[in-house]
């Protein structure tokens, strides 16, 4: 089941050739080859998978990015673009025979236009830095991944990142207007425009979430929104996760689209409360956080309706934030779920599936059964409003078989997500982590179409190879493992 990459021995002659070609237009200090210099780039946030790159390139501007890609295309060298390295699917895992292209130096906010409510930024700009810079104009950038203090906007575009407020305000794809990107041949192109719509195919949506496989983003124009006049969070506790799941469905069924609607089970809540002291009850099966924003009148009305729904759905405790500081404290707990879990386990594996909201309780029960099956604990946090699961499987990599059991546990969660009508990812991307399970979700004609799109942008398959879209041969090999998904087995897949 594992997608771990076997380390490649360094071809030192090839390494010298590539480094020499890059140093014809870049300073020696920006082209790294020494083992101690390139090893820090061996993984992203999915640290279970590691591969030391052959060369690391640190361009200072778009022109250097263009020339790096031009050189790599001419020499047929694989290229993996990397932002802040906070991704959780191995999307920035480097190639042992390739160039790791770091965009960390491209970190300028180029322009903020308060009239147009937009900002032009380089890909290395941190997500949160955009909102901080726009705050003086009463504006902010809506997508807020939990890693927003560190993650970069270029990586957000590559993975189509979301966050706790994506239910109302959408993912990255809904919040950008235009990108500049460089193709593998070294051509600079602009996709999208300053208007809300542009003629032709929606290539902007295609590029957003393409995981660095079609081009390298060098500039992003994002939409900015006015800060809401008012916002409050309703925190509700439940003695049964089924009741919490029903409350989520009831809120949406009532025609309410909250700014955020998040859920944590008891294991996650306890870990978070010990770490952040956000005021969460720890003797309950799960909690919901539901935020309303808008005018004071709108918020007051929506909060009243949400409280009523929570009570009728069986909440044992309901609290409403009484100040902005308390509201932010509630959210600080949810956004600290990952580091909080890191305090109670040597390692954890964060999954990312999406399911229909109505199947939430069923999936949680099955995950509890899998905990027993694999002898591993699992803390669950959810973007409950849109069914995006983040099960955190706790393990110890120092114990011989725990990583293997963890991968098998995670694989069953992905297969379960598909079996109940969902998908294998919601915002973390496929990367290398879930590439095998693309064979589960998609069949041959769909995968062939994905490969055709890839060839149209990258004929020789040099950009982030081996990620996101599996080869047909890989699917055939994975199919022989007879992994069950509902009533189907992979043995029914066509052979290639």
C-alpha positions in Angstrom: 0.0 0.0 0.0 2.9 2.3 0.6 4.0 4.9 -1.9 7.4 5.4 -0.3 10.1 6.4 -2.7 13.3 4.3 -2.7 16.3 6.7 -2.3 18.3 7.1 -5.5 22.1 7.1 -5.4 23.4 10.5 -6.6 24.8 10.6 -10.1 27.6 13.0 -9.4 28.5 13.6 -13.0 24.9 14.6 -13.8 24.7 16.7 -10.6 27.8 18.7 -11.7 26.4 19.2 -15.2 23.1 20.5 -14.0 24.6 22.7 -11.3 27.1 24.2 -13.7 24.3 25.0 -16.2 22.3 26.7 -13.5 25.3 28.7 -12.2 25.7 30.4 -15.6 23.0 32.8 -14.6 22.6 32.2 -10.8 25.1 32.8 -8.0 26.8 29.7 -6.6 25.1 30.2 -3.2 21.7 29.8 -4.9 22.5 26.4 -6.4 22.9 23.8 -3.6 24.5 20.4 -4.1 26.2 19.6 -0.8 24.4 16.9 1.2 24.1 19.1 4.3 22.5 21.9 2.1 20.0 19.8 0.2 18.9 17.4 2.9 16.5 20.0 4.6 14.4 19.8 1.4 14.0 16.0 1.6 10.3 16.1 2.6 7.3 18.4 3.1 4.8 18.1 6.0 4.3 14.4 5.2 7.6 13.5 6.8 7.1 9.7 6.5 8.2 10.0 2.9 11.7 11.4 2.2 14.0 11.7 -0.8 17.1 14.0 -0.9 17.1 16.1 -4.2 20.0 16.1 -6.6 20.1 19.9 -6.8 18.2 22.7 -5.0 17.8 25.9 -7.0 16.8 29.2 -5.2 15.7 31.7 -7.8 15.4 35.4 -6.8 12.9 36.4 -9.5 10.7 35.2 -12.3 13.4 35.4 -14.9 15.6 33.0 -13.0 12.6 30.7 -12.6 12.1 30.8 -16.4 15.7 30.1 -17.1 15.8 27.2 -14.6 12.9 25.5 -16.3 14.3 26.2 -19.7 17.6 24.5 -18.7 15.9 21.6 -17.1 13.7 21.1 -20.2 16.7 21.1 -22.4 18.6 18.6 -20.2 15.5 16.5 -19.5 15.9 17.0 -15.8 12.8 16.5 -13.5 11.7 19.6 -11.5 9.7 19.7 -8.3 8.5 23.2 -7.2 8.3 23.9 -3.5 6.7 26.6 -1.5 6.9 26.7 2.3 6.9 22.9 2.6 3.8 22.7 4.8 1.9 20.4 2.4 0.6 17.1 3.9 0.4 14.8 0.9 4.0 14.6 -0.3 3.4 16.9 -3.2 6.7 18.6 -2.8 8.7 15.4 -2.3 11.8 15.9 -4.5 13.3 13.6 -7.1 16.7 12.1 -6.3 17.7 12.7 -9.9 16.1 16.1 -10.3 16.0 19.8 -9.3 14.1 21.0 -6.3 12.9 24.5 -7.3 12.3 26.6 -4.1 10.2 29.7 -4.5 10.9 30.9 -1.0 12.7 34.1 -2.1 9.7 35.3 -4.2 7.9 36.7 -1.2 6.9 40.3 -2.1 3.4 41.7 -2.0 3.5 43.6 -5.3 0.3 45.6 -5.1 -2.9 46.0 -3.1 -5.8 47.7 -4.9 -8.6 48.5 -2.3 -10.9 49.8 -5.0 -10.7 46.5 -7.0 -10.5 44.5 -3.8 -7.5 42.6 -5.1 -3.8 42.0 -4.3 -0.9 40.9 -6.6 1.5 38.7 -4.7 4.5 36.5 -5.4 4.1 32.8 -4.7 6.3 32.8 -1.6 4.1 35.2 0.3 2.5 33.7 3.4 -1.2 33.3 3.4 -1.7 35.2 6.6 0.6 38.0 5.4 -1.9 39.0 2.7 -4.7 39.6 5.3 -2.3 41.5 7.5 -1.2 43.8 4.7 -4.8 44.3 3.5 -6.2 45.0 7.0 -5.4 48.8 6.8 -8.0 48.9 4.0 -10.6 46.9 6.0 -10.0 43.9 3.7 -8.8 40.3 4.1 -8.1 37.2 2.1 -10.7 34.5 3.0 -9.1 31.1 2.6 -7.5 30.3 5.9 -5.8 26.9 6.2 -4.7 26.0 9.7 -1.1 26.5 8.5 -1.8 30.0 7.3 0.8 31.5 9.5 3.5 29.6 7.5 2.0 28.3 4.2 2.6 30.2 1.0 0.1 31.4 -1.6 1.8 29.5 -4.4 1.4 26.3 -2.5 -2.2 27.2 -1.8 -2.8 27.5 -5.5 -1.0 24.2 -6.2 -3.1 22.3 -3.7 -6.4 24.4 -3.9 -6.2 24.9 -0.2 -9.2 25.7 2.0 -9.6 26.3 5.7 -12.2 26.6 8.4 -14.1 29.3 6.5 -14.2 27.6 3.2 -17.8 26.5 3.6 -19.1 30.1 3.0 -16.2 31.7 1.2 -14.8 28.8 -0.9 -11.4 27.3 -1.6 -8.4 29.0 -3.2 -10.0 28.5 -6.7 -12.9 30.7 -5.7 -10.7 33.5 -4.4 -8.1 34.1 -7.1 -8.5 36.1 -10.3 -5.3 35.6 -12.2 -1.9 33.8 -12.2 1.4 34.2 -14.0 3.1 30.9 -14.5 6.1 29.5 -16.3 5.8 26.4 -18.5 8.4 23.7 -18.5 9.8 25.1 -21.8 10.4 28.4 -20.0 7.5 30.4 -21.5 5.7 32.9 -19.3 1.9 32.9 -19.6 -0.9 34.7 -17.8 -4.1 32.8 -17.0 -7.3 34.5 -15.9 -7.8 38.2 -15.7 -8.8 41.2 -13.5 -12.5 40.8 -14.4 -14.7 38.3 -12.8 -14.8 36.2 -16.0 -12.7 35.8 -19.1 -13.2 34.3 -22.5 -12.2 30.7 -23.4 -11.6 27.6 -21.3 -11.3 28.0 -17.6 -7.6 27.3 -17.4 -7.4 29.1 -14.1 -9.5 26.4 -12.4 -7.4 23.8 -14.2 -4.1 25.2 -12.8 -5.5 25.6 -9.3 -5.0 22.3 -7.6 -2.8 20.9 -10.4 -0.1 20.2 -7.8 2.8 21.7 -9.8 2.4 19.2 -12.6 1.4 21.7 -15.4 3.5 24.8 -14.6 5.3 26.9 -11.9 3.3 29.8 -10.5 5.3 33.1 -10.2 2.5 35.6 -9.4 -1.1 35.4 -8.1 -3.8 38.0 -8.1 -6.2 37.2 -5.2 -9.6 38.6 -4.3 -10.0 40.5 -1.1 -13.2 40.7 0.9 -14.4 43.4 3.3 -14.1 42.4 7.0 -17.5 41.5 8.3 -19.1 44.1 10.7 -19.7 41.4 13.2 -19.0 37.7 13.9 -19.9 35.2 16.6 -19.2 31.5 17.2 -21.6 29.1 18.7 -19.9 26.2 20.4 -22.1 23.2 21.1 -21.2 19.9 22.8 -22.8 16.5 22.2 -22.8 13.2 24.0 -23.0 11.3 20.7 -21.3 12.0 17.4 -24.4 11.0 15.5 -26.2 13.9 17.2 -23.4 16.2 16.2 -23.6 14.9 12.6 -27.3 15.4 12.6 -26.9 19.0 13.8 -24.6 19.7 10.9 -27.1 18.4 8.4 -30.0 20.3 10.1 -28.1 23.6 10.0 -27.5 23.2 6.2 -31.1 22.0 5.7 -32.4 25.1 7.3 -30.8 27.2 4.6 -28.0 28.5 6.8 -24.5 28.7 5.3 -22.3 29.5 8.2 -18.9 31.2 7.8 -17.4 28.1 9.4 -18.8 24.8 10.6 -16.2 22.6 12.3 -16.3 19.4 14.3 -13.8 17.7 16.7 -14.3 14.3 18.4 -13.4 13.8 22.0 -9.8 12.6 21.4 -9.0 15.8 19.4 -10.9 18.0 21.8 -9.0 16.7 24.8 -5.6 17.2 23.1 -6.5 20.7 22.0 -7.8 21.8 25.4 -4.6 20.6 27.1 -2.6 22.6 24.6 -4.6 25.8 23.9 -7.0 26.1 26.8 -9.7 27.3 24.4 -12.5 26.6 26.9 -13.7 23.3 25.3 -15.5 20.7 27.4 -13.5 17.5 27.4 -16.1 15.0 28.8 -18.3 14.9 25.7 -18.2 12.8 22.5 -17.6 15.8 20.2 -18.0 19.6 19.8 -19.2 21.7 16.9 -18.0 25.3 16.2 -20.4 27.3 14.0 -19.6 30.9 13.1 -22.0 33.5 11.8 -20.7 36.7 10.2 -22.3 39.8 8.6 -24.1 42.8 10.0 -25.0 42.8 13.7 -28.6 42.1 12.9 -27.8 39.3 10.5 -25.5 37.7 13.0 -27.9 38.0 15.9 -30.7 36.3 13.9 -28.5 33.5 12.5 -27.0 32.8 15.9 -30.4 32.5 17.4 -31.5 30.0 14.7 -28.3 28.0 15.1 -28.7 27.8 18.9 -32.3 26.5 18.4 -31.1 23.9 15.9 -28.3 22.7 18.1 -30.6 22.4 21.1 -33.2 20.4 19.1 -30.4 18.2 17.7 -29.4 17.1 21.2 -26.6 19.5 22.3 -25.7 19.1 26.0 -24.0 22.4 26.2 -24.2 25.6 24.1 -22.0 28.6 24.4 -21.9 31.8 22.2 -18.7 33.9 22.0 -19.3 37.2 23.8 -16.3 39.0 22.4 -14.0 38.9 19.4 -11.2 37.6 21.6 -13.3 34.7 22.8 -14.3 34.0 19.2 -10.7 33.9 18.1 -9.9 31.7 21.1 -12.5 29.2 20.0 -10.9 29.1 16.5 -7.4 29.0 17.9 -8.2 25.7 19.4 -9.5 24.2 16.2 -6.6 25.6 14.2 -4.1 24.1 16.7 -5.5 20.6 16.4 -2.6 19.3 14.4 0.2 20.6 16.8 -1.9 19.6 19.8 -2.1 16.0 18.6 1.7 16.2 18.0 2.2 16.7 21.7 0.5 13.4 22.6 2.1 11.1 20.0 5.6 10.7 18.6 4.1 10.8 15.1 0.7 11.2 13.4 -0.6 10.7 9.9 -3.2 13.2 8.8 -5.7 11.9 6.3 -7.9 14.0 4.1 -11.1 12.5 2.6 -14.4 14.1 1.8 -17.8 12.4 2.3 -21.5 13.3 2.1 -22.5 15.0 5.3 -25.3 12.5 5.9 -22.7 9.7 6.1 -20.6 11.4 8.8 -21.8 9.4 11.8 -21.5 6.1 9.8 -17.9 6.9 8.8 -16.9 7.9 12.4 -18.3 4.5 13.7 -16.2 2.7 11.0 -13.1 4.7 11.9 -13.6 3.6 15.5 -13.7 0.0 14.4 -10.5 0.5 12.4 -8.8 1.8 15.5 -9.4 -1.6 17.1 -8.5 -3.5 14.0 -5.1 -1.8 13.7 -4.4 -1.2 17.4 -3.9 2.6 16.8 -5.6 5.7 18.1 -7.2 8.2 15.8 -8.3 11.8 16.7 -10.8 13.2 14.2 -11.3 16.9 13.1 -13.6 17.9 10.3 -14.6 20.7 8.1 -18.0 19.3 9.0 -20.0 21.7 6.8 -18.6 20.3 3.6 -17.8 16.8 4.8 -14.0 17.1 4.7 -12.5 14.7 7.1 -9.1 15.0 8.8 -8.5 11.8 10.8 -5.2 12.0 12.6 -3.8 8.5 13.1 -1.4 8.3 16.0 1.7 6.1 15.7 5.4 5.7 16.6 7.7 5.4 13.7 10.4 3.9 16.0 8.2 0.8 16.4 8.8 -1.7 13.6 5.4 -2.1 12.0 3.5 0.9 13.2 4.0 3.0 10.0 2.9 0.1 7.9 -0.2 -0.4 10.0 -0.9 3.3 9.9 -0.7 3.4 6.1 -3.1 0.4 5.9 -5.5 2.2 8.3 -5.3 5.4 6.2 -5.9 3.4 3.0 -9.1 2.0 4.5 -10.3 5.5 5.4 -9.8 6.6 1.8 -11.6 3.5 0.4 -14.4 4.1 2.9 -14.7 7.7 1.7 -15.1 6.5 -1.9 -17.5 3.7 -0.9 -19.9 6.1 0.8 -20.0 8.5 -2.3 -17.1 10.8 -1.4 -13.6 11.4 -2.6 -10.0 10.8 -1.5 -9.1 14.5 -0.9 -10.7 17.7 0.0 -7.8 20.2 0.2 -4.5 18.5 0.9 -4.1 17.2 -2.6 -3.0 13.7 -3.8 0.7 14.1 -4.0 2.4 10.8 -3.6 0.4 9.8 -0.5 -2.9 9.0 -2.3 -1.6 8.4 -5.8 -2.5 4.7 -5.6 -6.0 5.5 -4.6 -6.6 7.5 -7.7 -6.8 4.0 -9.2 -9.8 3.4 -7.0 -11.6 6.6 -7.6 -11.0 6.8 -11.4 -11.2 4.3 -14.2 -9.1 4.0 -17.3 -10.8 6.6 -19.6 -10.6 9.2 -16.9 -7.0 8.6 -16.1 -6.1 8.6 -19.8 -7.7 12.1 -20.0 -5.7 13.3 -17.1 -2.5 12.1 -18.8 -3.5 13.8 -22.0 -3.9 17.1 -20.2 -0.5 16.6 -18.6 1.1 15.9 -22.0 -0.4 19.1 -23.4 1.5 21.1 -20.8 4.5 18.9 -20.2 5.2 16.5 -23.0 8.2 14.8 -21.4 6.7 14.5 -17.9 9.3 16.6 -16.2 7.2 18.6 -13.8 6.6 16.9 -10.4 6.7 13.4 -12.0 5.1 10.5 -10.2 2.6 12.7 -8.3 -1.2 13.0 -8.3 -2.0 11.0 -11.4 -0.9 7.3 -11.5 0.3 5.6 -14.6 -2.0 2.9 -16.0 0.7 0.3 -15.3 0.8 1.4 -11.7 -3.0 1.0 -11.4 -2.8 -2.5 -12.9 -0.1 -3.5 -10.4 -2.1 -2.0 -7.5 -5.2 -3.8 -8.8 -3.5 -7.1 -8.3 -3.6 -6.5 -4.5 -7.4 -7.1 -4.6 -8.2 -4.2 -2.3 -11.9 -4.1 -1.6 -14.0 -1.0 -2.0 -17.7 -1.8 -1.2 -18.6 -4.7 -3.5 -15.8 -4.0 -6.0 -12.3 -5.3 -6.1 -9.3 -4.1 -8.0 -9.0 -7.4 -9.6 -11.8 -6.2 -11.9 -9.6 -3.4 -13.2 -8.5 -3.8 -16.8 -4.9 -5.1 -17.2 -2.4 -2.9 -19.1 
